[in-house]
Amino acid sequence: MLSIAEIDALDCGAFVAHFGGVFEHSPWVAERAWASRPFGSLTALHDAMAQAAVREASEDEQLALLRAHPDLAGRAAIAGEVTVESKGEQASAGLDRLTAEEMARFTSLNDAYRTRFGFPFIMAVRHADKFRILDSFARRVKNPPGAEKQTALAEVAKIAWMRLLDMVVPNPTGRLTTHVLDTATGRPASGMRLFLHAVDGSERRLLGEFVTNADGRLDAPALSGAELKAGTYELEFLAGAYFSATCQPTAAPSFLDRIPLRFAIGNPEQHYHVPLLVSPWSYSTYRGS
């Protein structure tokens, strides 16, 4: 993987040779993005490529970019006639292990979608499964053509981002924080224990154990810098123990005990704030700032 400093030092030919496949069969995107150097961050690199591919490209170029993508679970994928990146992405979603009925469904939707829009159905499938993909496919084939084109271009940009994450070392600028508010008392939830896990499929790996301070926050980020990587995480809050310690009336057993919040970090250069608003009977969360 290259650092941002190494990428900023590449000449145009080397840059295109390295990043020409980020947008499927469209090295012209990398060639145009190179002029925006220095990038300074992975986020800025992706923004420059998306700018060239989507916001500044002509309509014909946009359509050519969309048509460069293969059908999901289509004939080219079955025959192995797709890029290494596309093959891996489709396999990660289980599209290489479809039943005969599922394959027939994909074939029918692919044909209907291409007939309606003139380009293949595109979805960033790396973190999806075949059921989610089919549900999205069935809904999007009914979209108005203009709206669907914009949706497809947005998915192309997502695919490019995930490919860049495999190629570039992000800047160590991201951090993960949390804040717990007790909505029953209207105060910060001081002294609540919580655990942070990294999640990989059905496996969880403990990364840290924390206790909230008087403001309901952690004394330092739960993760920061190079430790913060793109992926799935889970914050587990020991709410039942907190309610017992603060003598709040609860059921027996407590209606809420351990509260797991599972979320994904897509850009490790950014700040992810995951607050918890909780009472003995309810909780909510959101991505804060």
C-alpha positions in Angstrom: 0.0 0.0 0.0 1.2 3.5 -0.8 1.2 6.5 1.5 -0.4 9.8 0.5 3.1 11.3 0.3 4.2 8.6 -2.1 1.1 9.0 -4.2 1.6 12.8 -4.5 5.1 12.2 -5.8 4.0 9.9 -8.7 4.2 11.2 -12.2 1.1 10.9 -14.4 2.1 7.6 -16.0 2.9 5.9 -12.8 -0.3 7.3 -11.1 -2.5 6.0 -14.0 -0.7 2.6 -14.0 -1.4 2.2 -10.3 -4.9 3.7 -10.0 -6.3 3.2 -13.6 -8.5 0.3 -12.5 -10.1 2.0 -9.5 -13.0 3.1 -11.8 -13.9 0.0 -13.9 -12.0 -0.1 -17.2 -11.8 3.8 -17.1 -8.2 4.9 -16.7 -9.1 8.3 -17.9 -10.6 9.0 -14.5 -7.2 8.6 -12.8 -5.5 10.6 -15.6 -7.7 13.6 -15.0 -7.6 13.3 -11.2 -3.8 13.4 -11.2 -3.9 17.1 -12.1 -5.4 17.8 -8.6 -2.2 16.8 -6.8 -1.1 17.2 -4.1 -4.0 15.3 -2.5 -2.9 15.3 1.1 -5.4 12.6 2.2 -7.1 9.5 0.9 -10.4 11.4 1.2 -9.1 14.1 -1.1 -7.8 11.6 -3.6 -11.2 9.9 -3.8 -12.9 13.3 -4.1 -10.7 14.2 -7.0 -11.4 11.0 -8.8 -15.1 11.2 -8.2 -15.1 14.8 -9.4 -13.4 13.7 -12.7 -15.7 10.7 -13.1 -19.0 12.1 -12.1 -19.3 15.8 -11.6 -17.1 17.1 -14.4 -17.6 14.2 -16.9 -19.9 14.6 -19.9 -23.1 12.6 -20.1 -21.5 10.3 -22.7 -18.5 9.7 -20.5 -20.7 8.9 -17.5 -22.7 6.4 -19.5 -19.5 4.8 -20.8 -18.3 4.5 -17.2 -21.5 2.8 -16.2 -21.5 0.5 -19.1 -17.9 -0.6 -18.3 -19.2 -2.5 -15.3 -20.3 -6.1 -15.6 -23.7 -7.4 -14.7 -24.0 -8.8 -11.2 -23.9 -12.6 -11.4 -24.0 -12.2 -15.2 -22.6 -14.2 -18.0 -19.2 -12.4 -17.9 -18.9 -13.1 -14.1 -19.8 -16.7 -14.5 -17.2 -17.1 -17.3 -14.6 -15.3 -15.2 -14.3 -12.5 -17.8 -14.4 -9.6 -15.3 -11.6 -7.7 -13.5 -10.0 -9.2 -10.5 -11.6 -6.5 -8.3 -15.1 -7.2 -9.6 -14.6 -10.9 -9.2 -13.6 -10.5 -5.6 -16.4 -8.1 -4.8 -19.1 -10.3 -6.3 -17.6 -13.4 -4.5 -17.6 -11.5 -1.1 -21.4 -11.1 -1.5 -21.9 -14.8 -2.3 -22.8 -14.1 -6.0 -20.6 -17.0 -7.1 -22.6 -19.4 -5.0 -26.2 -18.8 -6.2 -28.9 -21.5 -6.4 -30.5 -22.1 -9.8 -33.6 -20.1 -8.7 -31.4 -17.2 -7.5 -29.4 -17.2 -10.8 -32.7 -17.1 -12.8 -33.8 -14.2 -10.7 -30.6 -12.3 -11.3 -30.7 -13.0 -15.0 -34.3 -11.7 -15.3 -33.5 -8.5 -13.3 -30.3 -7.9 -15.3 -32.2 -8.1 -18.6 -35.1 -5.9 -17.4 -32.7 -3.3 -15.9 -30.5 -3.1 -19.0 -33.6 -2.8 -21.2 -35.0 0.1 -19.1 -31.8 2.1 -18.4 -29.2 1.1 -21.1 -26.5 0.2 -18.6 -26.0 -2.6 -16.0 -27.2 -2.6 -12.5 -24.4 -1.3 -10.3 -24.2 -1.7 -6.5 -21.3 -1.6 -4.1 -21.7 -5.2 -2.9 -18.6 -5.8 -0.8 -20.5 -5.5 2.5 -23.9 -6.8 1.2 -25.4 -10.2 0.8 -27.4 -11.7 -2.1 -30.7 -11.0 -0.3 -30.0 -7.3 0.2 -28.8 -7.1 -3.4 -31.9 -8.7 -4.8 -34.2 -6.5 -2.7 -32.3 -3.4 -3.9 -32.3 -4.6 -7.5 -36.1 -5.2 -7.5 -36.8 -1.7 -6.2 -34.3 0.2 -8.3 -35.4 -1.3 -11.6 -38.6 0.7 -11.1 -36.8 4.1 -10.6 -37.2 7.0 -13.1 -34.2 6.8 -15.5 -32.6 10.1 -14.4 -32.8 9.3 -10.7 -31.4 5.8 -11.3 -28.5 7.1 -13.3 -27.5 9.3 -10.3 -27.9 6.3 -8.0 -25.7 4.2 -10.2 -23.0 6.8 -10.3 -23.1 7.1 -6.5 -22.6 3.4 -6.3 -19.6 3.6 -8.7 -18.0 6.2 -6.3 -18.6 3.8 -3.3 -16.9 0.9 -5.2 -14.0 3.2 -6.0 -13.7 4.2 -2.3 -13.5 0.6 -1.1 -10.9 -0.2 -3.8 -8.8 2.8 -2.7 -8.9 1.6 0.9 -7.1 -1.6 -0.3 -4.4 0.5 -2.0 -3.7 3.5 0.1 -2.6 4.0 3.7 -5.2 6.5 5.2 -3.9 9.5 7.2 -4.1 8.7 11.0 -6.6 11.5 11.6 -9.7 9.5 12.6 -11.1 8.8 16.0 -14.0 7.1 17.7 -15.8 8.7 20.6 -19.0 8.1 22.6 -21.2 10.0 25.0 -23.9 8.4 27.2 -26.9 10.4 28.4 -29.4 9.2 30.9 -32.7 10.4 29.6 -34.6 9.3 32.7 -32.7 11.6 35.0 -31.7 14.2 32.4 -28.0 13.9 33.3 -24.8 12.4 31.8 -24.5 8.7 32.6 -21.4 8.7 34.8 -19.7 5.4 35.7 -21.2 3.2 32.9 -18.9 0.4 31.8 -18.7 -0.4 28.1 -16.7 -2.6 25.8 -15.5 -2.0 22.3 -15.2 -5.0 19.9 -14.1 -5.4 16.3 -16.5 -7.5 14.4 -15.6 -9.9 11.5 -18.6 -12.0 10.5 -19.7 -14.0 13.5 -16.4 -13.3 15.4 -15.9 -10.4 17.9 -12.5 -9.3 19.1 -12.2 -7.2 22.3 -10.4 -3.9 21.7 -11.0 -2.1 24.9 -12.9 -1.7 28.2 -13.9 1.7 29.4 -15.9 3.6 32.1 -17.7 6.9 31.4 -16.5 9.9 33.3 -18.6 12.6 35.1 -19.7 14.0 31.8 -20.8 10.6 30.4 -17.8 10.6 28.0 -14.6 8.7 27.8 -11.4 10.3 29.0 -9.8 9.7 25.5 -11.1 8.3 22.2 -11.9 4.6 22.2 -9.8 4.3 19.0 -7.7 6.9 17.2 -4.9 7.2 14.7 -3.6 4.1 12.9 -5.6 1.9 15.3 -8.8 3.1 13.7 -9.4 1.0 10.5 -12.3 0.7 8.2 -14.6 -2.1 9.3 -17.4 -3.1 11.6 -17.4 -2.4 15.3 -19.6 -2.9 18.3 -19.9 -0.8 21.4 -21.5 -2.8 24.2 -22.9 -0.7 27.1 -23.6 -2.3 30.5 -26.8 -0.3 31.1 -28.4 -2.8 33.5 -25.5 -2.6 35.9 -25.6 1.2 35.6 -29.3 1.4 36.5 -28.8 -0.8 39.5 -25.8 1.3 40.7 -27.8 4.5 40.4 -30.9 3.0 42.2 -33.2 3.5 39.3 -36.4 1.4 39.3 -36.3 -1.4 36.7 -38.0 -4.7 36.0 -36.7 -8.0 37.2 -34.8 -8.9 35.2 -33.9 -5.4 33.8 -35.7 -4.8 30.5 -32.4 -3.3 29.2 -29.2 -4.9 30.3 -26.3 -5.0 27.8 -26.9 -2.7 24.9 -24.9 -3.6 21.7 -24.5 -0.9 19.1 -23.0 -2.3 15.9 -21.8 0.2 13.3 -19.4 0.5 10.4 -16.5 2.8 9.9 -16.1 3.5 6.3 -13.6 6.4 6.3 -10.8 6.0 8.9 -9.7 9.6 8.3 -12.9 10.9 9.9 -14.3 11.4 13.4 -17.0 8.9 14.3 -19.1 9.9 17.4 -21.5 7.2 18.5 -23.7 8.5 21.4 -26.2 6.5 23.5 -29.3 8.1 24.9 -30.8 5.6 27.4 -33.4 5.1 30.0 -34.5 1.8 31.8 -37.0 1.3 29.0 -35.6 2.7 25.8 -32.5 3.8 24.0 -31.4 5.5 20.7 -28.3 6.4 18.9 -27.1 8.4 15.9 -23.8 9.4 14.3 -22.8 12.6 16.1 -20.0 15.0 15.5 
